[in-house]
Amino acid sequence: MEKTLKLAVNGTLMRGLSLNANMLNVGAVFEREAKTQPTYRIWSIDDLYPAMMRVKAGGIAVALEIWQVPLSGLGLILAQEPPGLAIGKVTLEDGEEVLGVIGEPLTVEGKREITQYGGWHAYQAALSAK
């Protein structure tokens, strides 16, 4: 059995969203829903995908998903991510530290902050309700 690692995703890689097939195509398996520690903020990048960043102050616990990703598929998933997203360490609400998709600072400049929604799904629901 191939080695896997935990990957925290907070946007279009989540179940049912536009890039989730990128996870499934490499054999990634959904593990659970989770939240970060309350030290993150998120921005909408032109309403196409979110960018989450750790901050010193004003953060919240962001809703995300934890997936088990085969090591051989991680590079392919990352290569297909939108510009301005990267892999970094993400701290979950229980203190566990896992790899996760995060945004680069330049990516969020001038973009709409959506931290108050608590996550990409909630923001998408609010857009649909308008």
C-alpha positions, 0 to 999 in steps of 0.5 A: 500500500502506498504511503499517504499524507494528510492534506488540508484543503479549504477551497475548490479541491473540497468534495463536490467542488470544481477541482475535487476531481484532481484529488480523486484522480490521484486516489486521494481519500476524504478523511474528515471535515475539520477547522483550523485554529483561529489564526487564519483569514481568507480571501476570494480570488475573483470568486473563483477560489479562496486563498487562506493565510495565517495571521498574527491578529484577527483570525478565525477558525476556517472550515476545511477538509482533511484528505489522505493523499498518496505521496505520488499524487501530491505533485500533480495536485499542486501543479493543477492548483490556481496561481498564487496557491502553495503548500504550507503547514496548517494548524488544526483546531486540535493542535495537529499540524498538517500540510495544507493549501495556503495563499501567497500574500500578493495573491490576496492584495486588492481581493475581497476578504471573506473571513467573516463567512468562516469558509469557502462553502459558506461564502459560496452559499451566500453568493447563491442566496443573493 
